[in-house]
Amino acid sequence: MSAFEFFFSFYGLLLGLSVAELVGGFARVLHERERIRFGWLTPALALFVAIDIVTFWNQAWVIFRGAPFNTFLLLVSLSIAATFYVAASVTFPRVSAEGAHERLDLDAHFWAHRRLVFGCILAANLIVAVMVVILGQMNPGFAKVASSVTLWTGVAIFVVGTATAAFAPWRRVATGALIVVLIYSLWGVAKSASALAAALAVGGWAPALTAG
């Protein structure tokens, strides 16, 4: 087992728990759908959180695959993944049998918890941004990444949008910021889908087994 495989078995497990918490929360809400007013804010937030977790899973391959095994890196990954877990666990409300007669409003839940969820997402992204800056001072490969105007433009859009969605005192502004960061995240997904389609077109993805 390589150093990266050992590291990723830990990091991937922690991020996987965040995904499980997010999906589990959605499943619990669906189970109690008769007494829940859905709205669109919390589902949109959940989609945003899910995409960001997947993005971090991908970033682990880019940032950590060449790193030597180190306890400090495990602690950094723990801080990132734990922050995501908190965000994922709060995205949907806790639905319990004790409150069976209580009506739940997902839009109200969004407004009550948006600062914590967006704040956690923002914190995790800032940890990685700081890592890229530090590594850029020590390694030529990371220096090229850290000097990318496109990268930091995207980071600026994400940070400003997420911070606005979290802390703006005006609901319309916060809602607009949520829409912006979600569209930005979906645009990244669309770019990845386009790259995958291009790879398929030139034979970059072949089946592992052939018939016969």
C-alpha positions as CSV (number, residue, x, y, z in Angstrom):
1,M,0.0,0.0,0.0
2,S,1.4,3.4,-1.0
3,A,1.5,6.4,1.2
4,F,-1.4,8.0,-0.8
5,E,-3.5,4.8,-0.6
6,F,-3.0,4.7,3.2
7,F,-3.8,8.4,3.5
8,F,-6.9,8.2,1.2
9,S,-8.3,5.2,3.1
10,F,-8.6,7.6,6.0
11,Y,-9.6,10.8,4.2
12,G,-12.1,9.0,1.9
13,L,-13.7,7.3,4.9
14,L,-14.2,10.6,6.6
15,L,-15.7,12.3,3.6
16,G,-17.8,9.2,2.9
17,L,-19.4,9.7,6.4
18,S,-20.3,13.3,5.3
19,V,-22.0,11.9,2.2
20,A,-23.8,9.3,4.2
21,E,-25.0,11.9,6.7
22,L,-26.2,14.2,3.8
23,V,-28.1,11.3,2.0
24,G,-29.4,9.9,5.3
25,G,-30.8,13.3,6.2
26,F,-32.5,13.6,2.9
27,A,-33.9,10.1,3.2
28,R,-35.3,10.9,6.7
29,V,-37.0,14.0,5.4
30,L,-38.5,12.0,2.5
31,H,-39.8,9.4,5.0
32,E,-41.6,12.2,6.9
33,R,-42.6,14.2,3.8
34,E,-46.3,14.3,4.8
35,R,-45.5,16.7,7.7
36,I,-42.8,18.7,6.0
37,R,-43.0,21.8,3.8
38,F,-40.1,21.3,1.4
39,G,-39.5,24.6,-0.3
40,W,-36.4,24.8,-2.4
41,L,-33.7,26.5,-0.3
42,T,-32.6,23.4,1.8
43,P,-32.6,21.0,-1.2
44,A,-30.5,23.6,-3.2
45,L,-28.1,23.9,-0.2
46,A,-27.8,20.1,0.0
47,L,-26.9,19.9,-3.7
48,F,-24.3,22.6,-3.2
49,V,-22.8,20.8,-0.2
50,A,-22.8,17.4,-2.1
51,I,-21.0,18.9,-5.1
52,D,-18.4,20.5,-2.8
53,I,-17.7,17.3,-1.0
54,V,-17.2,15.5,-4.4
55,T,-14.9,18.4,-5.4
56,F,-12.8,17.9,-2.3
57,W,-12.6,14.2,-3.0
58,N,-11.1,15.1,-6.4
59,Q,-8.8,17.7,-4.9
60,A,-7.3,15.0,-2.7
61,W,-6.0,13.2,-5.8
62,V,-4.5,16.5,-7.1
63,I,-2.9,17.7,-3.9
64,F,-2.1,14.7,-1.8
65,R,-1.2,11.9,-4.2
66,G,2.5,12.8,-4.2
67,A,2.7,13.6,-0.5
68,P,4.7,11.5,1.9
69,F,2.8,9.9,4.7
70,N,2.7,12.2,7.7
71,T,0.7,12.6,10.8
72,F,0.2,16.3,10.3
73,L,-1.4,15.6,6.9
74,L,-3.8,13.2,8.6
75,L,-4.7,16.0,11.0
76,V,-5.3,18.5,8.2
77,S,-7.5,16.0,6.4
78,L,-9.3,15.3,9.6
79,S,-10.0,19.0,10.1
80,I,-11.3,19.3,6.5
81,A,-13.5,16.2,6.6
82,A,-14.8,16.9,10.1
83,T,-15.8,20.4,9.0
84,F,-17.7,18.9,6.1
85,Y,-19.4,16.4,8.4
86,V,-20.7,19.1,10.6
87,A,-22.1,20.9,7.5
88,A,-23.7,17.8,6.1
89,S,-25.2,16.8,9.5
90,V,-26.9,20.2,9.9
91,T,-28.1,20.6,6.3
92,F,-31.3,18.7,6.9
93,P,-33.4,18.8,10.1
94,R,-33.4,16.0,12.6
95,V,-36.7,14.2,12.2
96,S,-37.8,12.2,15.2
97,A,-40.9,10.2,16.2
98,E,-41.3,12.3,19.3
99,G,-42.2,15.3,17.1
100,A,-44.7,13.4,14.9
101,H,-47.3,16.1,15.2
102,E,-45.0,19.0,14.6
103,R,-44.9,20.5,11.1
104,L,-41.4,21.1,9.7
105,D,-40.5,23.9,7.2
106,L,-37.3,23.3,5.3
107,D,-37.0,26.9,4.3
108,A,-37.2,27.9,7.9
109,H,-34.5,25.3,8.7
110,F,-32.3,26.9,6.0
111,W,-32.5,30.3,7.6
112,A,-31.9,29.0,11.0
113,H,-28.8,27.0,10.1
114,R,-27.3,28.7,6.9
115,R,-24.5,30.4,8.8
116,L,-23.2,27.2,10.3
117,V,-23.5,25.2,7.0
118,F,-22.0,27.8,4.7
119,G,-19.5,28.8,7.4
120,C,-18.2,25.2,7.6
121,I,-18.0,24.9,3.8
122,L,-16.1,28.2,3.6
123,A,-13.7,27.1,6.4
124,A,-12.9,23.9,4.6
125,N,-12.2,25.7,1.3
126,L,-10.0,28.3,3.0
127,I,-7.9,25.5,4.6
128,V,-7.2,24.1,1.2
129,A,-6.5,27.6,-0.3
130,V,-3.9,28.2,2.5
131,M,-2.3,24.9,1.8
132,V,-2.0,25.7,-1.9
133,V,-0.3,29.0,-1.1
134,I,2.1,27.4,1.3
135,L,3.0,24.6,-1.0
136,G,3.4,27.1,-3.8
137,Q,6.3,28.6,-1.9
138,M,8.0,25.3,-1.5
139,N,7.4,23.3,-4.7
140,P,7.7,24.4,-8.4
141,G,4.7,22.3,-9.4
142,F,2.4,23.8,-6.8
143,A,3.9,27.3,-7.6
144,K,2.4,26.9,-11.1
145,V,-1.0,26.0,-9.7
146,A,-0.8,28.8,-7.1
147,S,-0.1,31.3,-9.8
148,S,-3.2,30.5,-11.9
149,V,-5.4,33.5,-12.4
150,T,-8.3,31.2,-13.2
151,L,-7.9,29.3,-9.9
152,W,-8.0,32.4,-7.7
153,T,-10.8,34.0,-9.7
154,G,-12.8,30.9,-9.0
155,V,-11.8,30.9,-5.3
156,A,-12.8,34.6,-5.1
157,I,-16.2,33.9,-6.5
158,F,-16.7,30.9,-4.2
159,V,-15.5,32.7,-1.1
160,V,-17.5,35.9,-1.6
161,G,-20.6,34.0,-2.7
162,T,-20.4,31.6,0.2
163,A,-19.7,34.3,2.8
164,T,-22.5,36.4,1.5
165,A,-24.9,33.4,1.6
166,A,-23.9,32.7,5.2
167,F,-23.8,36.2,6.7
168,A,-25.8,38.7,4.6
169,P,-28.5,40.2,6.8
170,W,-30.9,40.5,3.9
171,R,-32.6,37.4,2.8
172,R,-32.8,38.3,-0.9
173,V,-29.1,38.9,-1.0
174,A,-28.4,35.6,0.8
175,T,-30.7,33.8,-1.6
176,G,-29.1,35.4,-4.6
177,A,-25.7,34.3,-3.3
178,L,-26.9,30.7,-2.9
179,I,-28.0,30.7,-6.5
180,V,-24.7,32.1,-7.7
181,V,-22.5,29.6,-5.8
182,L,-24.8,26.7,-6.8
183,I,-24.7,27.8,-10.5
184,Y,-20.9,28.1,-10.2
185,S,-20.7,24.6,-8.7
186,L,-22.9,23.2,-11.5
187,W,-20.8,24.9,-14.1
188,G,-17.8,23.0,-12.7
189,V,-19.8,19.8,-13.0
190,A,-20.7,20.6,-16.6
191,K,-17.0,21.2,-17.4
192,S,-16.1,17.9,-15.9
193,A,-18.9,16.2,-17.9
194,S,-17.6,17.8,-21.1
195,A,-14.0,16.7,-20.4
196,L,-15.3,13.1,-19.8
197,A,-17.2,13.2,-23.1
198,A,-14.1,14.4,-24.9
199,A,-12.0,11.6,-23.4
200,L,-14.6,9.1,-24.5
201,A,-14.6,10.5,-28.0
202,V,-10.8,9.7,-28.4
203,G,-10.9,6.3,-26.7
204,G,-9.7,7.6,-23.3
205,W,-12.1,5.3,-21.4
206,A,-12.2,1.7,-22.5
207,P,-13.9,-1.2,-20.8
208,A,-11.7,-3.4,-18.6
209,L,-13.0,-6.6,-20.1
210,T,-13.9,-7.4,-23.7
211,A,-16.6,-9.8,-24.8
212,G,-15.7,-13.3,-25.9
